[in-house]
Amino acid sequence: MKLVTWNVNGIRACAPKGLLDYLRRESPDILCLQETKAHPNQLGEELLHPPGWEAYWSAAQKAGYSGTVTYTKQKPEEIQYGIQIRKFDSEGRFVVTRYPEFLLYNVYFPNGAASEERHLYKQEFLEKFRKHLERKIQEGHEVVVVGDYNVAYRDTDVFDPVRLSKVSGFLPEERAWFGRFLETGFVDLFAHFHPRTTEQYTWWSYRENARIANRGWRIDHICVTPQLVNQVKSIDIQDQQMGSDHCPVKVVMEF
């Protein structure tokens, strides 16, 4: 099973710049996209119903904002579009699909940089979502959480850990949350399989040629409950793939 997560920063913009070619070339079994910035009625058939995949969309009430979609070759046993918390679900941040092997969360985590209000919103989101996942684990589910977490937590996950320690996404309280998240019962697959890899990022600012200089952040993650780790064959950051200010992260699992 090939599973990919990618923040496309606008699916209509990304489609002709690499997304559709990527979909045909990589042909993932499951492709989880974040920040689609579109409602399904704004899209053509090639994005709504690409041949061979089912598509499940979660759009924000606010036009042109947030949004997630999961393309999957295998029809899920169950689909949900949130975690039953209205203030989070209304922003189109979740597509949850259940398969025989695991419960998959495709998530676009909030960005807290815009204002103090959004910072507090993000911190509430992080902790309430963590508690939601803790309950799912306690119920006996194997869980996969993919997406743009908008949080880097190791010094090696950002290009300048000292200067960025006061920037949203790498704040002490956010790094502490990621530690609690892992303790809840998750393994960060890239960190687990590539513990000594440095300077490999998933997001670069559009400003100041940051991608060319590789001044990036690793904020797009695939995390799984421990029982799934042995099923992982490979985990890769596809940082040569263009089309967005983020790049895809791909995991191959065998069941």
GUTITOR-863848 format. One record per residue (C-alpha): residue number from 1; residue in three letters; chain; x, y, z. Coordinates in Angstrom, 1 decimal, decimal comma, padded with zeros to 4 digits. Layout:
N
(NUM ALA A (X Y Z))
...
//
This chain:
255
(1 MET A (000,0 000,0 000,0))
(2 LYS A (001,4 003,4 -001,1))
(3 LEU A (000,1 006,3 001,0))
(4 VAL A (001,0 009,9 000,3))
(5 THR A (000,3 013,2 002,1))
(6 TRP A (000,7 016,6 000,4))
(7 ASN A (-000,3 020,2 001,2))
(8 VAL A (-001,1 021,5 -002,3))
(9 ASN A (-001,7 025,1 -001,2))
(10 GLY A (-004,7 025,4 -003,6))
(11 ILE A (-005,7 022,3 -005,6))
(12 ARG A (-006,7 024,3 -008,6))
(13 ALA A (-003,3 026,0 -008,8))
(14 CYS A (-001,4 022,8 -008,1))
(15 ALA A (-003,2 020,6 -010,6))
(16 PRO A (-001,5 021,9 -013,7))
(17 LYS A (001,8 022,5 -012,0))
(18 GLY A (002,4 018,9 -011,0))
(19 LEU A (-000,4 017,3 -009,1))
(20 LEU A (-002,2 015,5 -012,0))
(21 ASP A (001,1 014,3 -013,4))
(22 TYR A (002,1 013,1 -009,9))
(23 LEU A (-001,2 011,2 -009,5))
(24 ARG A (-000,8 009,4 -012,7))
(25 ARG A (002,9 008,7 -012,3))
(26 GLU A (003,0 007,6 -008,6))
(27 SER A (-000,5 006,1 -008,6))
(28 PRO A (-000,8 006,0 -004,8))
(29 ASP A (-003,4 003,7 -003,2))
(30 ILE A (-004,3 006,7 -001,0))
(31 LEU A (-003,5 010,3 -001,6))
(32 CYS A (-004,3 012,8 001,2))
(33 LEU A (-004,2 016,4 000,2))
(34 GLN A (-004,5 019,5 002,5))
(35 GLU A (-005,2 023,2 001,9))
(36 THR A (-007,3 022,4 -001,1))
(37 LYS A (-009,0 025,9 -000,9))
(38 ALA A (-011,9 024,7 -003,0))
(39 HIS A (-015,4 023,3 -002,8))
(40 PRO A (-016,2 020,3 -005,0))
(41 ASN A (-018,6 022,4 -007,2))
(42 GLN A (-015,7 024,6 -008,2))
(43 LEU A (-013,8 021,7 -009,7))
(44 GLY A (-013,7 019,7 -013,0))
(45 GLU A (-014,0 016,0 -013,4))
(46 GLU A (-010,2 015,3 -013,5))
(47 LEU A (-010,0 016,4 -009,9))
(48 LEU A (-013,4 015,4 -008,7))
(49 HIS A (-013,3 011,8 -010,1))
(50 PRO A (-009,9 010,8 -011,3))
(51 PRO A (-010,2 007,4 -012,9))
(52 GLY A (-009,4 004,6 -010,4))
(53 TRP A (-009,9 006,6 -007,2))
(54 GLU A (-012,8 007,5 -005,0))
(55 ALA A (-012,6 011,1 -003,6))
(56 TYR A (-013,9 012,3 -000,2))
(57 TRP A (-013,9 016,1 000,3))
(58 SER A (-014,1 018,3 003,4))
(59 ALA A (-014,5 022,0 002,5))
(60 ALA A (-014,4 024,9 004,9))
(61 GLN A (-017,5 027,1 005,2))
(62 LYS A (-015,3 030,1 004,3))
(63 ALA A (-014,6 030,1 000,6))
(64 GLY A (-011,1 029,6 -000,7))
(65 TYR A (-009,8 028,5 002,7))
(66 SER A (-008,4 025,3 004,3))
(67 GLY A (-010,0 022,1 003,0))
(68 THR A (-008,9 018,5 002,7))
(69 VAL A (-009,5 015,6 000,3))
(70 THR A (-008,7 011,9 000,4))
(71 TYR A (-008,3 010,0 -002,9))
(72 THR A (-008,4 006,3 -002,4))
(73 LYS A (-008,5 003,2 -004,6))
(74 GLN A (-010,0 001,0 -001,9))
(75 LYS A (-013,4 002,1 -000,7))
(76 PRO A (-013,3 002,8 003,0))
(77 GLU A (-015,5 001,0 005,5))
(78 GLU A (-016,5 004,3 007,0))
(79 ILE A (-016,0 008,1 006,3))
(80 GLN A (-016,2 011,0 008,6))
(81 TYR A (-015,5 014,7 008,0))
(82 GLY A (-014,5 015,9 011,5))
(83 ILE A (-014,1 015,0 015,1))
(84 GLN A (-017,5 016,4 016,3))
(85 ILE A (-016,1 019,7 017,4))
(86 ARG A (-017,9 022,3 015,4))
(87 LYS A (-015,3 025,1 015,5))
(88 PHE A (-012,7 022,8 014,0))
(89 ASP A (-014,9 020,7 011,7))
(90 SER A (-016,4 023,9 010,0))
(91 GLU A (-013,0 024,7 008,6))
(92 GLY A (-012,8 021,5 006,6))
(93 ARG A (-009,7 020,2 008,4))
(94 PHE A (-010,5 016,5 008,5))
(95 VAL A (-011,2 013,5 006,3))
(96 VAL A (-011,3 010,4 008,4))
(97 THR A (-011,5 007,0 006,6))
(98 ARG A (-011,6 003,5 008,1))
(99 TYR A (-009,9 000,6 006,5))
(100 PRO A (-009,5 -003,0 007,7))
(101 GLU A (-005,9 -002,3 008,8))
(102 PHE A (-006,2 001,2 010,3))
(103 LEU A (-008,1 004,3 010,9))
(104 LEU A (-006,7 007,1 008,7))
(105 TYR A (-006,8 010,8 009,6))
(106 ASN A (-006,1 013,2 006,8))
(107 VAL A (-005,6 016,5 008,7))
(108 TYR A (-004,8 020,1 008,0))
(109 PHE A (-003,7 021,5 011,3))
(110 PRO A (-004,3 025,2 012,0))
(111 ASN A (-001,6 027,9 011,4))
(112 GLY A (-001,3 030,1 014,5))
(113 ALA A (000,8 032,9 013,1))
(114 ALA A (-001,9 035,3 012,0))
(115 SER A (-003,0 036,6 015,5))
(116 GLU A (-003,1 035,8 019,1))
(117 GLU A (-006,7 034,5 018,6))
(118 ARG A (-005,5 032,0 016,0))
(119 HIS A (-002,6 031,0 018,2))
(120 LEU A (-005,0 030,1 021,0))
(121 TYR A (-007,3 028,4 018,5))
(122 LYS A (-004,4 026,2 017,3))
(123 GLN A (-003,3 025,3 020,9))
(124 GLU A (-006,9 024,3 021,7))
(125 PHE A (-007,1 022,3 018,5))
(126 LEU A (-003,8 020,4 019,2))
(127 GLU A (-004,8 019,3 022,7))
(128 LYS A (-008,4 018,4 021,9))
(129 PHE A (-007,4 016,4 018,8))
(130 ARG A (-004,7 014,6 020,9))
(131 LYS A (-007,3 013,6 023,4))
(132 HIS A (-009,6 012,5 020,6))
(133 LEU A (-006,9 010,2 019,3))
(134 GLU A (-006,1 008,9 022,7))
(135 ARG A (-009,7 007,7 023,0))
(136 LYS A (-009,5 006,0 019,6))
(137 ILE A (-006,3 004,1 020,7))
(138 GLN A (-008,0 003,1 024,0))
(139 GLU A (-010,9 001,7 021,9))
(140 GLY A (-008,4 -000,6 020,2))
(141 HIS A (-007,9 001,2 016,9))
(142 GLU A (-004,6 001,2 014,9))
(143 VAL A (-004,3 004,8 013,8))
(144 VAL A (-002,5 006,7 011,0))
(145 VAL A (-002,4 010,5 011,2))
(146 VAL A (-001,1 012,3 008,1))
(147 GLY A (-001,0 015,9 007,0))
(148 ASP A (000,4 019,3 007,4))
(149 TYR A (000,7 019,4 011,2))
(150 ASN A (002,1 023,0 011,1))
(151 VAL A (004,5 021,9 013,9))
(152 ALA A (008,2 021,1 013,7))
(153 TYR A (009,5 019,7 017,0))
(154 ARG A (013,2 018,7 016,6))
(155 ASP A (016,1 021,1 016,1))
(156 THR A (016,8 019,3 012,8))
(157 ASP A (013,3 019,9 011,6))
(158 VAL A (014,0 023,6 010,8))
(159 PHE A (016,8 025,4 009,1))
(160 ASP A (017,5 027,8 012,0))
(161 PRO A (016,3 026,4 015,3))
(162 VAL A (017,6 029,3 017,4))
(163 ARG A (016,0 032,2 015,4))
(164 LEU A (012,8 030,2 014,7))
(165 SER A (012,2 029,3 018,4))
(166 LYS A (009,9 032,3 018,7))
(167 VAL A (007,9 031,6 015,5))
(168 SER A (004,6 029,9 015,3))
(169 GLY A (005,1 026,3 014,4))
(170 PHE A (008,3 025,9 016,4))
(171 LEU A (007,2 027,5 019,7))
(172 PRO A (008,2 025,7 022,9))
(173 GLU A (004,5 024,9 023,7))
(174 GLU A (004,0 023,4 020,3))
(175 ARG A (007,2 021,3 020,5))
(176 ALA A (006,0 020,1 023,9))
(177 TRP A (002,6 019,2 022,5))
(178 PHE A (004,3 017,1 019,8))
(179 GLY A (006,1 015,2 022,6))
(180 ARG A (002,8 014,5 024,4))
(181 PHE A (001,3 013,4 021,1))
(182 LEU A (004,1 010,9 020,6))
(183 GLU A (003,7 009,7 024,2))
(184 THR A (000,0 009,2 023,6))
(185 GLY A (001,0 006,3 021,3))
(186 PHE A (002,5 007,5 018,0))
(187 VAL A (005,7 007,0 016,0))
(188 ASP A (006,9 009,7 013,6))
(189 LEU A (007,9 007,5 010,8))
(190 PHE A (010,4 009,7 009,1))
(191 ALA A (012,2 010,4 012,4))
(192 HIS A (012,1 006,7 013,2))
(193 PHE A (013,6 005,4 010,0))
(194 HIS A (015,9 008,4 009,2))
(195 PRO A (017,1 009,5 012,7))
(196 ARG A (020,3 011,0 011,5))
(197 THR A (019,0 012,7 008,4))
(198 THR A (019,3 016,5 008,4))
(199 GLU A (018,3 019,3 006,1))
(200 GLN A (015,4 017,4 004,6))
(201 TYR A (012,2 019,5 004,8))
(202 THR A (008,7 019,5 003,5))
(203 TRP A (007,8 023,3 003,4))
(204 TRP A (009,7 026,3 002,2))
(205 SER A (008,5 029,9 002,2))
(206 TYR A (007,8 031,4 -001,2))
(207 ARG A (009,8 034,4 -000,1))
(208 GLU A (013,5 035,0 -000,6))
(209 ASN A (014,1 031,9 -002,7))
(210 ALA A (013,9 029,7 000,4))
(211 ARG A (013,4 026,5 -001,5))
(212 ILE A (016,5 027,1 -003,7))
(213 ALA A (018,5 027,7 -000,5))
(214 ASN A (016,8 024,9 001,3))
(215 ARG A (015,7 027,1 004,2))
(216 GLY A (012,8 024,9 005,1))
(217 TRP A (010,7 023,2 007,8))
(218 ARG A (009,6 019,6 008,3))
(219 ILE A (006,0 020,1 009,3))
(220 ASP A (004,3 017,5 007,1))
(221 HIS A (004,3 014,2 009,0))
(222 ILE A (003,1 010,6 008,8))
(223 CYS A (002,6 009,2 012,3))
(224 VAL A (001,3 005,8 013,2))
(225 THR A (000,5 003,7 016,3))
(226 PRO A (003,5 001,4 017,1))
(227 GLN A (001,9 -001,9 015,9))
(228 LEU A (001,9 -000,5 012,3))
(229 VAL A (005,7 000,3 012,3))
(230 ASN A (006,6 -003,3 011,3))
(231 GLN A (004,4 -003,0 008,2))
(232 VAL A (006,4 000,0 006,9))
(233 LYS A (008,8 -000,7 004,0))
(234 SER A (009,9 002,8 003,2))
(235 ILE A (009,2 006,5 004,1))
(236 ASP A (010,4 009,3 001,9))
(237 ILE A (010,2 013,1 001,6))
(238 GLN A (009,8 013,8 -002,1))
(239 ASP A (011,4 017,2 -002,0))
(240 GLN A (012,1 017,3 -005,8))
(241 GLN A (008,3 017,3 -006,5))
(242 MET A (007,2 020,8 -007,4))
(243 GLY A (003,7 022,4 -007,6))
(244 SER A (003,3 023,8 -004,1))
(245 ASP A (005,3 025,4 -001,3))
(246 HIS A (005,1 021,9 000,4))
(247 CYS A (006,3 018,6 -001,1))
(248 PRO A (004,7 015,1 -000,8))
(249 VAL A (005,7 012,6 001,9))
(250 LYS A (005,2 009,0 000,9))
(251 VAL A (005,1 005,8 002,9))
(252 VAL A (004,9 002,2 001,5))
(253 MET A (003,3 -000,4 003,8))
(254 GLU A (002,8 -004,1 003,4))
(255 PHE A (-000,1 -005,9 004,9))
//
